[in-house]
């Protein structure tokens, strides 16, 4: 089973793009375990976005993991700690993840998920 860390952008995807996140990720990776860094819960609570509340409800369905860092750093920290993929469409975060050697999953052309890299273990 693969671990997948979701960032704020990924949690908003199902509502903005009408994509079934569970199904789409399982199509490319098989059985997965989704995780959300704890600081993102606070971020979603204060985010002024029309789907923020729905994204918060979605995040609470998954394992919420405490991290030392906040924001993008919390996503990177958790991915490295749990040897996980990160699902995001945030270009700046994707660049940071590539530099850190963290495998990515992102939406291409608004239609399908692409996997880049693989966990170290």
N, CA, C and O atoms as CSV, one atom per row, in Angstrom:
chain,resi,resn,atom,element,x,y,z
A,1,UNK,N,N,0.845,-1.179,0.000
A,1,UNK,CA,C,0.000,0.000,0.000
A,1,UNK,C,C,0.894,1.247,0.000
A,1,UNK,O,O,1.832,1.362,0.789
A,2,UNK,N,N,0.578,2.163,-0.898
A,2,UNK,CA,C,1.343,3.404,-1.015
A,2,UNK,C,C,0.738,4.496,-0.135
A,2,UNK,O,O,-0.482,4.590,0.003
A,3,UNK,N,N,1.599,5.314,0.453
A,3,UNK,CA,C,1.149,6.483,1.198
A,3,UNK,C,C,1.071,7.673,0.247
A,3,UNK,O,O,1.935,7.854,-0.611
A,4,UNK,N,N,0.026,8.478,0.411
A,4,UNK,CA,C,-0.149,9.676,-0.417
A,4,UNK,C,C,-0.502,10.847,0.499
A,4,UNK,O,O,-1.493,10.808,1.227
A,5,UNK,N,N,0.330,11.888,0.447
A,5,UNK,CA,C,0.081,13.105,1.209
A,5,UNK,C,C,-0.694,14.072,0.315
A,5,UNK,O,O,-0.337,14.292,-0.843
A,6,UNK,N,N,-1.750,14.638,0.869
A,6,UNK,CA,C,-2.571,15.605,0.132
A,6,UNK,C,C,-2.260,17.008,0.627
A,6,UNK,O,O,-2.189,17.239,1.834
A,7,UNK,N,N,-2.074,17.943,-0.291
A,7,UNK,CA,C,-1.919,19.341,0.107
A,7,UNK,C,C,-3.269,20.049,-0.058
A,7,UNK,O,O,-4.241,19.443,-0.508
A,8,UNK,N,N,-3.321,21.312,0.304
A,8,UNK,CA,C,-4.570,22.070,0.218
A,8,UNK,C,C,-5.128,22.062,-1.198
A,8,UNK,O,O,-6.330,21.893,-1.402
A,9,UNK,N,N,-4.258,22.244,-2.157
A,9,UNK,CA,C,-4.653,22.257,-3.568
A,9,UNK,C,C,-5.344,20.951,-3.952
A,9,UNK,O,O,-6.364,20.961,-4.640
A,10,UNK,N,N,-4.784,19.831,-3.505
A,10,UNK,CA,C,-5.357,18.520,-3.820
A,10,UNK,C,C,-6.724,18.347,-3.167
A,10,UNK,O,O,-7.624,17.741,-3.748
A,11,UNK,N,N,-6.875,18.879,-1.961
A,11,UNK,CA,C,-8.155,18.751,-1.257
A,11,UNK,C,C,-9.259,19.582,-1.905
A,11,UNK,O,O,-10.441,19.290,-1.728
A,12,UNK,N,N,-8.883,20.598,-2.642
A,12,UNK,CA,C,-9.857,21.431,-3.348
A,12,UNK,C,C,-10.215,20.860,-4.727
A,12,UNK,O,O,-11.277,21.161,-5.271
A,13,UNK,N,N,-9.325,20.039,-5.285
A,13,UNK,CA,C,-9.506,19.485,-6.635
A,13,UNK,C,C,-10.860,18.826,-6.896
A,13,UNK,O,O,-11.483,19.107,-7.921
A,14,UNK,N,N,-11.335,17.954,-5.994
A,14,UNK,CA,C,-12.605,17.276,-6.286
A,14,UNK,C,C,-13.768,18.251,-6.492
A,14,UNK,O,O,-14.694,17.962,-7.251
A,15,UNK,N,N,-13.721,19.378,-5.831
A,15,UNK,CA,C,-14.824,20.335,-5.885
A,15,UNK,C,C,-14.659,21.332,-7.027
A,15,UNK,O,O,-15.641,21.746,-7.642
A,16,UNK,N,N,-13.426,21.712,-7.306
A,16,UNK,CA,C,-13.171,22.655,-8.397
A,16,UNK,C,C,-13.252,21.982,-9.762
A,16,UNK,O,O,-13.739,22.570,-10.728
A,17,UNK,N,N,-12.768,20.743,-9.830
A,17,UNK,CA,C,-12.633,20.070,-11.124
A,17,UNK,C,C,-13.556,18.869,-11.302
A,17,UNK,O,O,-13.514,18.187,-12.326
A,18,UNK,N,N,-14.391,18.618,-10.291
A,18,UNK,CA,C,-15.335,17.497,-10.357
A,18,UNK,C,C,-14.618,16.175,-10.639
A,18,UNK,O,O,-14.987,15.433,-11.549
A,19,UNK,N,N,-13.596,15.900,-9.848
A,19,UNK,CA,C,-12.832,14.673,-9.988
A,19,UNK,C,C,-12.981,13.854,-8.709
A,19,UNK,O,O,-12.952,14.407,-7.610
A,20,UNK,N,N,-13.140,12.548,-8.847
A,20,UNK,CA,C,-13.204,11.659,-7.696
A,20,UNK,C,C,-11.768,11.305,-7.327
A,20,UNK,O,O,-11.136,10.470,-7.974
A,21,UNK,N,N,-11.269,11.944,-6.289
A,21,UNK,CA,C,-9.872,11.806,-5.881
A,21,UNK,C,C,-9.509,10.366,-5.542
A,21,UNK,O,O,-8.493,9.849,-6.006
A,22,UNK,N,N,-10.343,9.726,-4.733
A,22,UNK,CA,C,-10.066,8.339,-4.334
A,22,UNK,C,C,-9.903,7.450,-5.565
A,22,UNK,O,O,-8.917,6.726,-5.702
A,23,UNK,N,N,-10.876,7.518,-6.441
A,23,UNK,CA,C,-10.870,6.666,-7.636
A,23,UNK,C,C,-9.670,6.986,-8.533
A,23,UNK,O,O,-8.970,6.078,-8.981
A,24,UNK,N,N,-9.435,8.269,-8.793
A,24,UNK,CA,C,-8.368,8.672,-9.714
A,24,UNK,C,C,-6.988,8.244,-9.211
A,24,UNK,O,O,-6.157,7.781,-9.992
A,25,UNK,N,N,-6.745,8.398,-7.914
A,25,UNK,CA,C,-5.436,8.019,-7.360
A,25,UNK,C,C,-5.285,6.503,-7.361
A,25,UNK,O,O,-4.217,5.985,-7.688
A,26,UNK,N,N,-6.337,5.795,-7.000
A,26,UNK,CA,C,-6.266,4.332,-6.999
A,26,UNK,C,C,-6.080,3.760,-8.414
A,26,UNK,O,O,-5.514,2.681,-8.585
A,27,UNK,N,N,-6.556,4.485,-9.406
A,27,UNK,CA,C,-6.360,4.060,-10.799
A,27,UNK,C,C,-4.871,4.037,-11.168
A,27,UNK,O,O,-4.434,3.170,-11.925
A,28,UNK,N,N,-4.095,4.986,-10.637
A,28,UNK,CA,C,-2.676,5.062,-11.011
A,28,UNK,C,C,-1.745,4.372,-10.021
A,28,UNK,O,O,-0.646,3.969,-10.402
A,29,UNK,N,N,-2.157,4.221,-8.749
A,29,UNK,CA,C,-1.267,3.634,-7.749
A,29,UNK,C,C,-1.777,2.353,-7.100
A,29,UNK,O,O,-1.018,1.677,-6.406
A,30,UNK,N,N,-3.022,2.009,-7.305
A,30,UNK,CA,C,-3.589,0.855,-6.613
A,30,UNK,C,C,-4.049,1.260,-5.223
A,30,UNK,O,O,-4.553,2.366,-5.027
A,31,UNK,N,N,-3.876,0.361,-4.253
A,31,UNK,CA,C,-4.336,0.614,-2.890
A,31,UNK,C,C,-3.462,1.687,-2.236
A,31,UNK,O,O,-2.235,1.583,-2.235
A,32,UNK,N,N,-4.099,2.710,-1.685
A,32,UNK,CA,C,-3.349,3.826,-1.089
A,32,UNK,C,C,-3.895,4.189,0.291
A,32,UNK,O,O,-5.027,3.864,0.649
A,33,UNK,N,N,-3.046,4.872,1.044
A,33,UNK,CA,C,-3.406,5.416,2.352
A,33,UNK,C,C,-3.178,6.922,2.271
A,33,UNK,O,O,-2.045,7.373,2.105
A,34,UNK,N,N,-4.251,7.698,2.387
A,34,UNK,CA,C,-4.161,9.152,2.291
A,34,UNK,C,C,-3.853,9.770,3.646
A,34,UNK,O,O,-4.369,9.326,4.672
A,35,UNK,N,N,-3.005,10.802,3.646
A,35,UNK,CA,C,-2.640,11.534,4.847
A,35,UNK,C,C,-2.678,13.030,4.562
A,35,UNK,O,O,-2.430,13.469,3.439
A,36,UNK,N,N,-2.990,13.798,5.591
A,36,UNK,CA,C,-3.026,15.251,5.492
A,36,UNK,C,C,-2.186,15.815,6.636
A,36,UNK,O,O,-2.400,15.442,7.790
A,37,UNK,N,N,-1.231,16.710,6.342
A,37,UNK,CA,C,-0.473,17.339,7.426
A,37,UNK,C,C,-1.406,18.170,8.309
A,37,UNK,O,O,-2.243,18.914,7.798
A,38,UNK,N,N,-1.265,18.046,9.620
A,38,UNK,CA,C,-2.107,18.754,10.567
A,38,UNK,C,C,-2.256,20.250,10.315
A,38,UNK,O,O,-3.369,20.767,10.402
A,39,UNK,N,N,-1.163,20.970,10.002
A,39,UNK,CA,C,-1.290,22.417,9.792
A,39,UNK,C,C,-2.247,22.808,8.662
A,39,UNK,O,O,-2.759,23.927,8.647
A,40,UNK,N,N,-2.488,21.905,7.727
A,40,UNK,CA,C,-3.386,22.236,6.621
A,40,UNK,C,C,-4.840,22.327,7.079
A,40,UNK,O,O,-5.658,22.975,6.425
A,41,UNK,N,N,-5.161,21.686,8.188
A,41,UNK,CA,C,-6.522,21.784,8.722
A,41,UNK,C,C,-6.792,23.230,9.123
A,41,UNK,O,O,-7.838,23.785,8.787
A,42,UNK,N,N,-5.849,23.843,9.841
A,42,UNK,CA,C,-5.988,25.251,10.220
A,42,UNK,C,C,-6.022,26.163,9.015
A,42,UNK,O,O,-6.761,27.147,8.982
A,43,UNK,N,N,-5.207,25.823,8.016
A,43,UNK,CA,C,-5.172,26.609,6.778
A,43,UNK,C,C,-6.542,26.585,6.092
A,43,UNK,O,O,-7.035,27.614,5.633
A,44,UNK,N,N,-7.143,25.401,6.031
A,44,UNK,CA,C,-8.462,25.281,5.400
A,44,UNK,C,C,-9.549,26.005,6.197
A,44,UNK,O,O,-10.486,26.556,5.621
A,45,UNK,N,N,-9.417,25.998,7.518
A,45,UNK,CA,C,-10.411,26.679,8.360
A,45,UNK,C,C,-10.423,28.187,8.101
A,45,UNK,O,O,-11.463,28.833,8.231
A,46,UNK,N,N,-9.277,28.741,7.736
A,46,UNK,CA,C,-9.168,30.187,7.543
A,46,UNK,C,C,-9.128,30.603,6.070
A,46,UNK,O,O,-9.041,31.791,5.757
A,47,UNK,N,N,-9.190,29.635,5.186
A,47,UNK,CA,C,-9.128,29.922,3.757
A,47,UNK,C,C,-10.450,30.501,3.258
A,47,UNK,O,O,-11.522,29.953,3.513
A,48,UNK,N,N,-10.351,31.609,2.551
A,48,UNK,CA,C,-11.552,32.203,1.963
A,48,UNK,C,C,-11.694,31.699,0.531
A,48,UNK,O,O,-11.260,32.343,-0.424
A,49,UNK,N,N,-12.302,30.556,0.415
A,49,UNK,CA,C,-12.500,29.889,-0.871
A,49,UNK,C,C,-13.870,29.239,-0.817
A,49,UNK,O,O,-14.265,28.710,0.222
A,50,UNK,N,N,-14.584,29.273,-1.898
A,50,UNK,CA,C,-15.963,28.762,-1.864
A,50,UNK,C,C,-16.058,27.285,-1.492
A,50,UNK,O,O,-17.096,26.843,-1.000
A,51,UNK,N,N,-14.988,26.510,-1.718
A,51,UNK,CA,C,-15.013,25.088,-1.399
A,51,UNK,C,C,-14.174,24.729,-0.164
A,51,UNK,O,O,-13.940,23.549,0.100
A,52,UNK,N,N,-13.727,25.725,0.585
A,52,UNK,CA,C,-12.861,25.464,1.739
A,52,UNK,C,C,-13.532,24.548,2.764
A,52,UNK,O,O,-12.891,23.638,3.290
A,53,UNK,N,N,-14.799,24.777,3.049
A,53,UNK,CA,C,-15.502,23.955,4.045
A,53,UNK,C,C,-15.623,22.501,3.562
A,53,UNK,O,O,-15.424,21.565,4.337
A,54,UNK,N,N,-15.945,22.327,2.304
A,54,UNK,CA,C,-16.051,20.974,1.740
A,54,UNK,C,C,-14.692,20.280,1.755
A,54,UNK,O,O,-14.604,19.089,2.055
A,55,UNK,N,N,-13.633,21.023,1.433
A,55,UNK,CA,C,-12.276,20.461,1.444
A,55,UNK,C,C,-11.873,20.070,2.868
A,55,UNK,O,O,-11.198,19.060,3.067
A,56,UNK,N,N,-12.281,20.862,3.847
A,56,UNK,CA,C,-12.006,20.554,5.251
A,56,UNK,C,C,-12.712,19.258,5.655
A,56,UNK,O,O,-12.117,18.411,6.322
A,57,UNK,N,N,-13.954,19.103,5.262
A,57,UNK,CA,C,-14.688,17.861,5.545
A,57,UNK,C,C,-13.993,16.663,4.893
A,57,UNK,O,O,-13.891,15.595,5.497
A,58,UNK,N,N,-13.522,16.845,3.673
A,58,UNK,CA,C,-12.807,15.771,2.978
A,58,UNK,C,C,-11.520,15.427,3.715
A,58,UNK,O,O,-11.220,14.250,3.913
A,59,UNK,N,N,-10.759,16.428,4.122
A,59,UNK,CA,C,-9.488,16.206,4.825
A,59,UNK,C,C,-9.694,15.389,6.094
A,59,UNK,O,O,-8.864,14.549,6.440
A,60,UNK,N,N,-10.790,15.637,6.778
A,60,UNK,CA,C,-11.069,14.937,8.038
A,60,UNK,C,C,-11.404,13.460,7.836
A,60,UNK,O,O,-11.441,12.700,8.803
A,61,UNK,N,N,-11.646,13.048,6.602
A,61,UNK,CA,C,-11.892,11.627,6.299
A,61,UNK,C,C,-10.597,10.823,6.278
A,61,UNK,O,O,-10.614,9.595,6.356
A,62,UNK,N,N,-9.469,11.535,6.172
A,62,UNK,CA,C,-8.169,10.877,6.064
A,62,UNK,C,C,-7.376,11.013,7.358
A,62,UNK,O,O,-7.773,11.740,8.269
A,63,UNK,N,N,-6.258,10.311,7.429
A,63,UNK,CA,C,-5.397,10.423,8.605
A,63,UNK,C,C,-4.770,11.818,8.640
A,63,UNK,O,O,-4.179,12.267,7.658
A,64,UNK,N,N,-4.903,12.485,9.761
A,64,UNK,CA,C,-4.299,13.801,9.943
A,64,UNK,C,C,-3.066,13.603,10.817
A,64,UNK,O,O,-3.155,13.063,11.920
A,65,UNK,N,N,-1.912,14.047,10.310
A,65,UNK,CA,C,-0.640,13.776,10.975
A,65,UNK,C,C,0.009,15.082,11.417
A,65,UNK,O,O,0.119,16.029,10.638
A,66,UNK,N,N,0.430,15.122,12.661
A,66,UNK,CA,C,1.130,16.303,13.193
A,66,UNK,C,C,2.494,16.438,12.522
A,66,UNK,O,O,3.170,15.448,12.242
A,67,UNK,N,N,2.877,17.675,12.275
A,67,UNK,CA,C,4.202,17.954,11.720
A,67,UNK,C,C,4.826,19.115,12.482
A,67,UNK,O,O,4.128,19.898,13.127
A,68,UNK,N,N,6.139,19.216,12.399
A,68,UNK,CA,C,6.860,20.315,13.037
A,68,UNK,C,C,6.691,21.600,12.234
A,68,UNK,O,O,6.622,22.692,12.797
A,69,UNK,N,N,6.626,21.458,10.915
A,69,UNK,CA,C,6.554,22.606,10.012
A,69,UNK,C,C,5.119,22.963,9.665
A,69,UNK,O,O,4.180,22.262,10.042
A,70,UNK,N,N,4.964,24.070,8.937
A,70,UNK,CA,C,3.653,24.493,8.447
A,70,UNK,C,C,3.723,24.680,6.937
A,70,UNK,O,O,4.806,24.664,6.353
A,71,UNK,N,N,2.564,24.856,6.309
A,71,UNK,CA,C,2.504,25.132,4.874
A,71,UNK,C,C,3.155,24.048,4.036
A,71,UNK,O,O,3.068,22.860,4.345
A,72,UNK,N,N,3.821,24.491,2.951
A,72,UNK,CA,C,4.483,23.543,2.046
A,72,UNK,C,C,5.515,22.686,2.769
A,72,UNK,O,O,5.679,21.506,2.458
A,73,UNK,N,N,6.204,23.281,3.728
A,73,UNK,CA,C,7.232,22.540,4.472
A,73,UNK,C,C,6.630,21.355,5.223
A,73,UNK,O,O,7.284,20.324,5.381
A,74,UNK,N,N,5.383,21.494,5.687
A,74,UNK,CA,C,4.735,20.380,6.392
A,74,UNK,C,C,4.422,19.239,5.429
A,74,UNK,O,O,4.498,18.068,5.800
A,75,UNK,N,N,4.073,19.581,4.205
A,75,UNK,CA,C,3.785,18.566,3.185
A,75,UNK,C,C,5.064,17.797,2.855
A,75,UNK,O,O,5.060,16.568,2.784
A,76,UNK,N,N,6.149,18.528,2.655
A,76,UNK,CA,C,7.439,17.898,2.330
A,76,UNK,C,C,7.918,17.036,3.503
A,76,UNK,O,O,8.360,15.904,3.312
A,77,UNK,N,N,7.825,17.585,4.712
A,77,UNK,CA,C,8.248,16.848,5.915
A,77,UNK,C,C,7.507,15.521,6.034
A,77,UNK,O,O,8.129,14.482,6.253
A,78,UNK,N,N,6.187,15.549,5.890
A,78,UNK,CA,C,5.386,14.340,6.031
A,78,UNK,C,C,5.682,13.338,4.919
A,78,UNK,O,O,5.757,12.135,5.171
A,79,UNK,N,N,5.848,13.820,3.707
A,79,UNK,CA,C,6.148,12.924,2.576
A,79,UNK,C,C,7.468,12.190,2.786
A,79,UNK,O,O,7.567,10.990,2.529
A,80,UNK,N,N,8.477,12.917,3.255
A,80,UNK,CA,C,9.785,12.290,3.495
A,80,UNK,C,C,9.687,11.323,4.666
A,80,UNK,O,O,10.196,10.204,4.601
A,81,UNK,N,N,9.031,11.760,5.739
A,81,UNK,CA,C,8.890,10.937,6.944
A,81,UNK,C,C,8.157,9.629,6.658
A,81,UNK,O,O,8.536,8.583,7.186
A,82,UNK,N,N,7.119,9.674,5.835
A,82,UNK,CA,C,6.282,8.500,5.567
A,82,UNK,C,C,6.601,7.829,4.234
A,82,UNK,O,O,5.900,6.905,3.820
A,83,UNK,N,N,7.659,8.289,3.561
A,83,UNK,CA,C,8.044,7.724,2.261
A,83,UNK,C,C,6.829,7.702,1.327
A,83,UNK,O,O,6.443,6.658,0.801
A,84,UNK,N,N,6.243,8.884,1.139
A,84,UNK,CA,C,4.960,8.991,0.444
A,84,UNK,C,C,5.043,9.808,-0.839
A,84,UNK,O,O,5.961,10.603,-1.041
A,85,UNK,N,N,4.068,9.588,-1.686
A,85,UNK,CA,C,3.818,10.463,-2.823
A,85,UNK,C,C,3.121,11.713,-2.298
A,85,UNK,O,O,2.528,11.693,-1.220
A,86,UNK,N,N,3.194,12.798,-3.063
A,86,UNK,CA,C,2.417,13.995,-2.744
A,86,UNK,C,C,1.532,14.300,-3.939
A,86,UNK,O,O,1.998,14.374,-5.076
A,87,UNK,N,N,0.243,14.476,-3.659
A,87,UNK,CA,C,-0.701,14.872,-4.697
A,87,UNK,C,C,-0.895,16.379,-4.607
A,87,UNK,O,O,-1.388,16.887,-3.601
A,88,UNK,N,N,-0.507,17.093,-5.660
A,88,UNK,CA,C,-0.664,18.545,-5.706
A,88,UNK,C,C,-0.626,19.035,-7.138
A,88,UNK,O,O,-0.020,18.404,-8.004
A,89,UNK,N,N,-1.271,20.157,-7.384
A,89,UNK,CA,C,-1.149,20.830,-8.667
A,89,UNK,C,C,-0.457,22.175,-8.494
A,89,UNK,O,O,-0.364,22.957,-9.440
A,90,UNK,N,N,0.026,22.444,-7.286
A,90,UNK,CA,C,0.733,23.680,-6.971
A,90,UNK,C,C,2.137,23.621,-7.584
A,90,UNK,O,O,2.978,22.834,-7.150
A,91,UNK,N,N,2.381,24.464,-8.600
A,91,UNK,CA,C,3.646,24.405,-9.334
A,91,UNK,C,C,4.862,24.683,-8.459
A,91,UNK,O,O,5.889,24.016,-8.590
A,92,UNK,N,N,4.749,25.667,-7.565
A,92,UNK,CA,C,5.880,25.993,-6.691
A,92,UNK,C,C,6.196,24.826,-5.758
A,92,UNK,O,O,7.364,24.502,-5.544
A,93,UNK,N,N,5.168,24.201,-5.208
A,93,UNK,CA,C,5.376,23.044,-4.334
A,93,UNK,C,C,5.950,21.877,-5.114
A,93,UNK,O,O,6.816,21.164,-4.607
A,94,UNK,N,N,5.486,21.671,-6.332
A,94,UNK,CA,C,6.030,20.572,-7.149
A,94,UNK,C,C,7.525,20.744,-7.370
A,94,UNK,O,O,8.269,19.763,-7.332
A,95,UNK,N,N,7.977,21.972,-7.601
A,95,UNK,CA,C,9.411,22.233,-7.785
A,95,UNK,C,C,10.186,21.884,-6.518
A,95,UNK,O,O,11.244,21.258,-6.584
A,96,UNK,N,N,9.653,22.294,-5.355
A,96,UNK,CA,C,10.305,21.985,-4.075
A,96,UNK,C,C,10.374,20.475,-3.851
A,96,UNK,O,O,11.381,19.954,-3.373
A,97,UNK,N,N,9.293,19.782,-4.202
A,97,UNK,CA,C,9.248,18.330,-4.028
A,97,UNK,C,C,10.259,17.636,-4.933
A,97,UNK,O,O,10.917,16.683,-4.517
A,98,UNK,N,N,10.380,18.106,-6.154
A,98,UNK,CA,C,11.367,17.527,-7.073
A,98,UNK,C,C,12.768,17.687,-6.511
A,98,UNK,O,O,13.566,16.750,-6.545
A,99,UNK,N,N,13.071,18.875,-5.991
A,99,UNK,CA,C,14.398,19.129,-5.401
A,99,UNK,C,C,14.657,18.209,-4.217
A,99,UNK,O,O,15.787,17.771,-3.999
A,100,UNK,N,N,13.608,17.919,-3.452
A,100,UNK,CA,C,13.742,17.052,-2.276
A,100,UNK,C,C,13.690,15.566,-2.645
A,100,UNK,O,O,13.876,14.709,-1.781
A,101,UNK,N,N,13.439,15.255,-3.925
A,101,UNK,CA,C,13.376,13.865,-4.366
A,101,UNK,C,C,12.097,13.145,-3.968
A,101,UNK,O,O,12.078,11.919,-3.863
A,102,UNK,N,N,11.032,13.900,-3.746
A,102,UNK,CA,C,9.744,13.317,-3.342
A,102,UNK,C,C,8.907,13.027,-4.592
A,102,UNK,O,O,8.760,13.900,-5.447
A,103,UNK,N,N,8.361,11.823,-4.708
A,103,UNK,CA,C,7.535,11.494,-5.876
A,103,UNK,C,C,6.211,12.266,-5.866
A,103,UNK,O,O,5.640,12.541,-4.810
A,104,UNK,N,N,5.746,12.601,-7.056
A,104,UNK,CA,C,4.575,13.453,-7.226
A,104,UNK,C,C,3.435,12.757,-7.953
A,104,UNK,O,O,3.627,11.811,-8.718
A,105,UNK,N,N,2.244,13.266,-7.682
A,105,UNK,CA,C,1.070,12.940,-8.490
A,105,UNK,C,C,0.419,14.289,-8.769
A,105,UNK,O,O,0.197,15.083,-7.854
A,106,UNK,N,N,0.119,14.539,-10.026
A,106,UNK,CA,C,-0.531,15.803,-10.361
A,106,UNK,C,C,-1.461,15.616,-11.545
A,106,UNK,O,O,-1.360,14.651,-12.304
A,107,UNK,N,N,-2.367,16.568,-11.676
A,107,UNK,CA,C,-3.378,16.513,-12.732
A,107,UNK,C,C,-2.819,17.151,-13.996
A,107,UNK,O,O,-2.337,18.284,-13.966
A,108,UNK,N,N,-2.884,16.425,-15.099
A,108,UNK,CA,C,-2.415,16.953,-16.373
A,108,UNK,C,C,-3.619,17.189,-17.279
A,108,UNK,O,O,-4.505,16.344,-17.399
A,109,UNK,N,N,-3.627,18.337,-17.901
A,109,UNK,CA,C,-4.677,18.724,-18.853
A,109,UNK,C,C,-6.064,18.727,-18.232
A,109,UNK,O,O,-7.066,18.700,-18.946
A,110,UNK,N,N,-6.128,18.761,-16.903
A,110,UNK,CA,C,-7.420,18.784,-16.225
A,110,UNK,C,C,-8.224,17.515,-16.385
A,110,UNK,O,O,-9.412,17.480,-16.062
A,111,UNK,N,N,-7.566,16.443,-16.897
A,111,UNK,CA,C,-8.327,15.225,-17.178
A,111,UNK,C,C,-7.803,13.959,-16.516
A,111,UNK,O,O,-8.580,13.052,-16.220
A,112,UNK,N,N,-6.484,13.883,-16.276
A,112,UNK,CA,C,-5.938,12.638,-15.737
A,112,UNK,C,C,-4.735,12.905,-14.841
A,112,UNK,O,O,-4.030,13.903,-14.991
A,113,UNK,N,N,-4.521,11.981,-13.900
A,113,UNK,CA,C,-3.398,12.102,-12.987
A,113,UNK,C,C,-2.151,11.472,-13.586
A,113,UNK,O,O,-2.208,10.460,-14.285
A,114,UNK,N,N,-1.027,12.102,-13.287
A,114,UNK,CA,C,0.275,11.630,-13.748
A,114,UNK,C,C,1.139,11.386,-12.522
A,114,UNK,O,O,1.141,12.187,-11.586
A,115,UNK,N,N,1.873,10.280,-12.527
A,115,UNK,CA,C,2.792,9.946,-11.438
A,115,UNK,C,C,4.209,10.232,-11.920
A,115,UNK,O,O,4.601,9.848,-13.022
A,116,UNK,N,N,4.972,10.921,-11.060
A,116,UNK,CA,C,6.351,11.266,-11.385
A,116,UNK,C,C,7.237,10.820,-10.232
A,116,UNK,O,O,7.076,11.299,-9.109
A,117,UNK,N,N,8.168,9.913,-10.492
A,117,UNK,CA,C,9.057,9.411,-9.432
A,117,UNK,C,C,8.421,8.268,-8.681
A,117,UNK,O,O,7.291,7.862,-8.953
A,118,UNK,N,N,9.179,7.759,-7.726
A,118,UNK,CA,C,8.696,6.675,-6.867
A,118,UNK,C,C,9.330,6.802,-5.508
A,118,UNK,O,O,10.405,7.387,-5.378
A,119,UNK,N,N,8.675,6.257,-4.474
A,119,UNK,CA,C,9.227,6.351,-3.130
A,119,UNK,C,C,10.618,5.723,-3.041
A,119,UNK,O,O,10.959,4.842,-3.830
A,120,UNK,N,N,11.408,6.174,-2.087
A,120,UNK,CA,C,12.785,5.707,-1.943
A,120,UNK,C,C,12.870,4.261,-1.480
A,120,UNK,O,O,13.823,3.561,-1.826
A,121,UNK,N,N,11.903,3.802,-0.712
A,121,UNK,CA,C,11.964,2.439,-0.164
A,121,UNK,C,C,11.333,1.431,-1.068
A,121,UNK,O,O,11.306,0.243,-0.746
